[in-house]
C-alpha cells in the first residue's frame, strides 16, 4: 500500500512485476503450488536475473549456463566470465532471497538455448 503513495521505484517492484509473473507464466503447476504462496506473502523475495554485464538484454548472447546433473538431480549454474555476471537486478540484488535466473540450458552435451 505504501508503494501507491510514493512515486519512486521500490525494491519490491521487480518482485511483484517480474519475479512473480515469471513463475506464473513459465512455471509448472507444481512450481506454482510451491513458490507462489511464499512469494505472495513475501516469505521469499525474488529478483529477475537475466541481464549480463557484457550482453545487456541480448538474451541470445547470454553466457550463463544451467547444466543439469542427473546424479544430484540439480542444475549447476555457471557464469564463466566477467561479462556473464548478472547485472541490474535492481534493489532486489541487495535483499532478495531467490531469483529467476535466465541461462543456457544444458542437458547431456546438448545446448537447448536460453530458458
GUKE-29243 format. One record per residue (C-alpha): z, y, x; residue in three letters; residue number from 1. Coordinates in steps of 0.2 Angstrom, whole numbers. Example, Ala and Ser with C-alpha at 12.3 -4.5 7.8 and 13.67 -1.06 7.14 Angstrom:
residues 2
pz	py	px	resn	resi
39	-22	62	Ala	1
36	-5	68	Ser	2
end
This chain:
residues 115
pz	py	px	resn	resi
0	0	0	Unk	1
4	12	14	Unk	2
-14	10	21	Unk	3
-21	18	5	Unk	4
-11	34	9	Unk	5
-15	35	27	Unk	6
-33	40	31	Unk	7
-33	32	48	Unk	8
-38	14	54	Unk	9
-23	2	54	Unk	10
-20	-13	65	Unk	11
-22	-24	49	Unk	12
-39	-18	45	Unk	13
-48	-32	54	Unk	14
-35	-45	47	Unk	15
-40	-40	29	Unk	16
-58	-35	32	Unk	17
-64	-48	45	Unk	18
-52	-62	48	Unk	19
-48	-67	30	Unk	20
-66	-65	24	Unk	21
-72	-76	39	Unk	22
-61	-90	34	Unk	23
-66	-88	16	Unk	24
-84	-88	19	Unk	25
-86	-100	34	Unk	26
-71	-112	32	Unk	27
-70	-129	24	Unk	28
-59	-132	8	Unk	29
-46	-140	20	Unk	30
-46	-124	31	Unk	31
-44	-113	16	Unk	32
-29	-123	10	Unk	33
-20	-122	27	Unk	34
-24	-105	33	Unk	35
-27	-93	18	Unk	36
-10	-94	11	Unk	37
-2	-89	28	Unk	38
-15	-75	31	Unk	39
-12	-68	13	Unk	40
7	-67	16	Unk	41
4	-61	34	Unk	42
14	-76	41	Unk	43
-1	-76	53	Unk	44
-10	-61	58	Unk	45
-28	-63	63	Unk	46
-41	-54	73	Unk	47
-60	-57	74	Unk	48
-66	-61	92	Unk	49
-85	-60	93	Unk	50
-90	-45	104	Unk	51
-91	-49	123	Unk	52
-89	-36	136	Unk	53
-107	-40	143	Unk	54
-116	-43	127	Unk	55
-109	-31	114	Unk	56
-114	-38	97	Unk	57
-129	-48	104	Unk	58
-122	-64	96	Unk	59
-136	-75	103	Unk	60
-131	-69	120	Unk	61
-113	-75	119	Unk	62
-107	-84	134	Unk	63
-90	-91	127	Unk	64
-91	-109	123	Unk	65
-81	-121	112	Unk	66
-83	-138	118	Unk	67
-77	-152	108	Unk	68
-66	-165	117	Unk	69
-66	-181	107	Unk	70
-52	-189	117	Unk	71
-40	-175	111	Unk	72
-49	-170	95	Unk	73
-48	-152	101	Unk	74
-60	-138	105	Unk	75
-59	-131	123	Unk	76
-63	-113	123	Unk	77
-70	-106	139	Unk	78
-76	-89	144	Unk	79
-84	-92	161	Unk	80
-87	-74	167	Unk	81
-80	-57	166	Unk	82
-94	-52	155	Unk	83
-89	-66	142	Unk	84
-72	-58	140	Unk	85
-69	-55	121	Unk	86
-69	-36	118	Unk	87
-65	-24	105	Unk	88
-53	-35	94	Unk	89
-46	-18	88	Unk	90
-27	-15	87	Unk	91
-25	-34	82	Unk	92
-29	-38	100	Unk	93
-11	-32	103	Unk	94
-2	-40	89	Unk	95
-12	-55	82	Unk	96
-6	-72	82	Unk	97
-23	-81	78	Unk	98
-41	-77	80	Unk	99
-58	-82	73	Unk	100
-67	-85	89	Unk	101
-86	-85	90	Unk	102
-93	-96	103	Unk	103
-107	-108	108	Unk	104
-103	-125	100	Unk	105
-105	-139	112	Unk	106
-103	-157	107	Unk	107
-108	-171	120	Unk	108
-121	-162	130	Unk	109
-129	-153	116	Unk	110
-128	-134	113	Unk	111
-128	-131	94	Unk	112
-128	-112	96	Unk	113
-116	-99	90	Unk	114
-103	-104	77	Unk	115
end
